[in-house]
């Protein structure tokens, strides 16, 4: 006899003896659908499916329901995971300045991704540069404003001034403070940095912000020179004499 799947219409050839006198439940190998097949010569409505066949149909329905629930749960899980990662990515971009404050090394990753970062929350404005001479000593003065563009009060960092030559090489560096030391959101402070004995080959001035802890310490003060009409005190340190 020829069996036709009522779900996908795939046909199969089956021996009449495999169906039996009371009929049996068969399963389609193509789509997995199960249905009851009546024995040859017996109308389907008069066939009496045996209890084992009915139980198999029920078990198949339960397994199919479980498969559907499993697929739905997996889909929901993937959607939730994707939404979480998308939200984290958006937050990392929107609050990148705060992220860089906690993880300064992340600034390089943001730069590679094409995003600008400002971990100090301060921007320069109204920058003025001048080159003068104190007698014959060249002096470069840099002044301007430091605006707090963050949403909170910030501790002001140091302003670093680099003088560079025509090849872009740094020939002089000086650090200066911003006044006041704390800037509320939206306010601004001022700074003025004087570089004495500035090299004449300096053509470019570059400004940046650095942590106070990361800047070099100020050089110790030199001892005062004795007056010209006084002899310096003799060195009492023990040592070999030479003639």
N, C-alpha and C positions, 0 to 999 in steps of 0.2 A: 504494500500500500504506500501511497505518497502522503507524507505529512507536510503541511504548510503552516509556518509560524504565523499566527494571527497578528503579531506585532510588526515584524519586518518582512513577512511574506517569503522568507527563505524556505525552500522545499527540500525534503529529505526522503529517501527511499528506506522503508522499514519492513522487516519481515512481519507477517501477520501474527506469528507465534510470539513475537516479543511484546505484543500489546496485551495478550491474554484475553480470557473470556469476560473479565469485568472491566477491562480498560486500564489505563495507567496514565500517570502524569509524566510528561516529557519536558525537556528543557532545550531551548534553542542554543546551539553553539555559537551563533553569530551575535545575537543581542542579549542572551541570557534570560529571555522571557520563558516562563513555564506555563503550560496549559494541559488540560486533561484530554486524552484521546480515547474515544469509545472504540470497542472492538469492531471488527468488520461485520456489517450486516445489522448493527444495532444503532438506532437513532441516538444522537448525542443527548437529547433531552430525556431518553429512557435509560441511558447508561447510569450506573451507580458507581461513582468513584469510591474506591476503598478508603478506609480511614488513614492508611499510611500515606496515600497520595495527597489527601487533604492536608495532613500534617506537614508534608513536605512543601506544599504551596504556602502555608502559613509561615514556615521557617524562612522560606525564600523572601517573602514580603518583609519579615522582620530584618533580615540581613540587608535588604535594599534600603530600608529606612535608616539603618545604622550607617550605611555607606553615604547616604545623602547628608545625614547629620555631621559625619566626619568631614566631608568635603566643605560643608558650610562653615564648620568651626575653623578649618584650616584657612579658608578664604577670609573670615573675619579676623583671624590672628594676623595674617599677612597685611591686611588693611590697617589694623591698629598699629602694627610695627612700623609700617611705612609712614603713617601719620605722625607717630612719635619722632621718627628720625627727621621728617620734614619740619616739624615744629622746632626741634633742636637746631636744625640748620638755619632756619629763619631767625631764631633767637640769637644764635652765634653771630649772625651778620648784623642784626639790629643793635646788639649790645657788644660789638667787637671791641670798643674802647675799654669797657669794663673787663672783658676777657683778657685783653693784653695787660691790663694793670696787674692781674693775678698771675698770668703766665706771659711774661715779656717775650719769650721765644716764639709765641704764636704770631708775633708781628710779621715774621718772615713768611709764614704760611698765608696770611692775609694778603701780603704784598704779591706773592706768586699768583694768588687768585684774582688779583686786580682790584682789591679793596684797600682804601686808605684808612689808616688808623691813627688815633691821637690818644695815646694812653695817659697823657697828662691832662687832657681836657682844656688845653690852652692854645690859643692862636695868636700870632703876631699881627700888629696893625700899626700904621703910621710910623714906619721905620725911617729914620733919618741917619745919614752917614756924612761925615765930614773929615777932611784931612787938613791939618794945620801944622804949624811949626812952633815949638817952644824954644826960642833962640834958633839953634840949628838942629834941634831934635825933632824928627817927624812924629806927629801924634795923630792917631785915628780915633775918632769918637763915634760910637754907635748908640743910638737911643731909640725908644719907641714904646708901644703899649703891648701888654700881654692880657688878652681877653679870656675870661673863663667861659667857655662854651659848653661846659658840662652841666648836668642837672643838679649838682651838689657843690658844696664848698670844697675847695681843693687847697692843698698845701703847695705853694709855688715852688717849682724846681729852680735850678740855675740856668741862666742863659749862657750858651757857649758861642763865642765868636771866633771863627777861623778866617785868617787872611790867607788867600791862595794866590800863587803866581799864575802866569799865563798858561802854564801846562796843567793847572789844577792841583799842584802840590801845595800842601799846607806849609806856610812859612812862619806863622805866628798864631798863637791861641791864647785867649783870655776868657775867664769866667766872671759872671756878674750876677747879682741878686735882683729879684723882682720885689718891689715895694707896693703894697704890704706883703707879708709872708703868707697870709691866708686871703683867698679871694672867694667871696660868695658867688653863687650862680648868677651869671649875667654881668658881673662887675669886671673892672679891669685894674691892672697895676701898671707901673712904669719901671723902666730900667734905663741905665746909662752906663756904658762900658767904655773905658779909655784905654787904648793900647799905645803906650809910649815906645819910642824907638821902633816904630813900625817899619819893616823893611820896605824900601822904595820899590822893590819888584812886586809888591802885592797889588794885584789888579781886581781881585774879586773878594767879596765879603759873604760869608755863609753863616747863618744863624741856626741854632738848634737848641733843644732842651735836654738837660741831663739831670739825673738824680743827684741830690746833694751828697749822698754817701758815695757816689761813683766818681765825683770830681776829685782831682788831686788836691792835697792839702797845701795851704799857702806856705810859701818859703819862709823859713825863720828869719827874723830880723838880724841884720849884720851888726856887729859891735861898733859903737861910736868911735870915730877917729879922735885921737888926742889933739889938743890945740897945737898950732904950728910952732908956738914958742916954748912948748914943753917937750922934754925928751920922753920917749916912750919908756915904760917901766921895763927894767931888764928882765930877761927870761930866766926864771929860777929853776927851770926844769933841768934835772940832771942829764948829762950827756957828754959825749967825747968832744974835745976841743980840737979844732984844726987851725993851722997857721997858714 
